[in-house]
Amino acid sequence: MSAAPSATDPLTVVTGLGATTPLGGDVETTWQAVLAGQPGVHALSNTWPEDYGIVTNFAATLKVPAHSVLTGPELRRADPSAQYALIAARQAWADAGAPDVAPERLAVVIASGIGGLHTMLTAWDTVRDRGARKLLPLTVPMLMPNSPAATVAIDLAARGGAHAPVSACASGAEALVLASRLIQQDLADVVVAGGTEAAIHPLTLGAFGRMRALSTRSDSPETASRPYCVTRDGFVMGEGAGALVVESAAHAHARGARVHARLAGVGSTSDAYDVAPPDPTGQGQIRAMRSALRQAGPAVARAVAHVNAHATATPAGDTIEARAIVEALTEALGSRQRAEAVKVSGTKSMTGHLLGAAGAVESIFAILALRDRLAPPTINIQELDPEVTCHVVRDQPEPLPATGPLAVMNNAFGFGGHNMALVFATA
C-alpha cells in the first residue's frame, strides 16, 4: 500500500466530473454516446439562411435543454453560458461527494471563449426596438465573460477566488491549467474548473462562415464534422459545458474521496504567430505537449497510450496537430514508431466544437478513456488524410493496455495561438 500524501504534496487529482453536451445531459450518457459513435449534429429549424444569408445552418445543440434542469429564477438571472456552467458544476460537485472544504479554500475557474453572447445581442435588440428603459437590470452581470465563474462561485459559496480565463477554444483546458497551479501553489484545497459556451447564433455562424472556418456540408449535417478526412471542410459549432473537481491529493485522501485520475502534467504556450491560424510549424503545440509530459515525469510520459486531439476538422489545423503529436510523443516514448502507435481520437466529430467548453469536456473524455481503458472513435472519416501518420481511432472504440500504469493526453488550441496540453494518469 502506498503512503498517504503529505500536506505539502503538490499532486493534483480529479475527484468530480460533470457535463451537459449535445450528446447527453450528464457525463455517463454523453460518454456512452461517444463510444457508440453517435453524432450530435443536426440541421437547425429556423429561417437564418433566408433572413441573414447564413450558409451554415446546422450545429450541435444541447441534448437536454437548460430549462428542463434549472428553475425559472435561475434561468432568468443567467445567460445560457452561465446556465450550462451551473448544470455541469453541480453535477461535478455531487460526483465529488460535495467536499467539506472551508469556503476560503474553495476556488472556481470557469472559462468561456465568447461569454454572454445571447444576453448582449438580445439587450441590443431591446435598446434598438424598445429603448434602454426596457433593459433587464441584470444585463451587465449576465453578459460579462466572468458571469459563469461568478454564478458557480455563488452557488457553491466558493470564496477562494473565482477566475475566468479566456483563450478562445483553449479556454476550458486553460481553466484546468490554472486549477492545477492553484493547488500546487497551496492557494486552494479544492477547485471547480471547466469551460462553457452558448454561442449558436446567426452572428457567430455568419462570422465563422466568413472566415471559412465552418463546414458548409448542409446536405449531410451528421457527417459534416470529419477530422482527419481528406474531404474535411471546417468545424461544426456546438454548445455545452464541462466541469471537473480538482483537489490536492492530501485533501482527497483525508476525506476518503474517489479519485478519477491524476492531473499529472499541464502545458501552456503561445504561438505569437497570427490571431487566427496556428503556426504552421506546430512548434507552440509541440512545446505545450512537451511541457505537460515533462511535468508528468518520465514514467507517466512513457505510459501515454491515447490522445484526445483538438482535431476540429479544419483543413490546415488537423495536419499541423497530427505532426505535432508525433513529434512530441517521439521524444517522450523514445521512438517515432511508438509515437505513431499511440491511439488518437477526434471526438468533435460527434459533439461538434464546443469552443470554450471543448477543453473541459474533452478532458472528461480523456479521463473516462483512462477509466475504461478504451479510446473512443473518430467518426465520418471516409478517407484518412495521407499526411496524418498518427494512429487515428476510426468508427469503433479501440482498447488501451488492459493492465498497468496508463496515461492519456488532451490537447486544446485557440485563436490567437493559445496552446494547452493536459496529461492525466491512473491514480
Secondary structure, DSSP 4 states (H G I P E B T S, - for coil): -PPPPPTT---EEEEEEEEEBTTBSSHHHHHHHHHTT----EE--S-HHHHH--S--EEB--SS-GGGTS-HHHHHTS-HHHHHHHHHHHHHHHHTT-----GGGEEEEEE-SS-SHHHHHHHHHHHHHH-GGGS-TTHHHHHSTTHHHHHHHHHHT--S-EE----GGGHHHHHHHHHHHHHHTTS-SEEEEEEEE---SHHHHHHHHHTT-B---TT-GGG---TTBTT---B-BB-EEEEEEEEEHHHHHHTT----EEEEEEEEEE--S-SSSPPTT-HHHHHHHHHHHHHH-HHHHHTEEEEE------HHHHHHHHHHHHHHHHHHHSSHHHHHHSEEE-THHHH-B-GGGHHHHHHHHHHHHHHHTEEPPB---SSB-TT--SEE-BSS-EEPPSSS--EEEEEEEETTTEEEEEEEE--
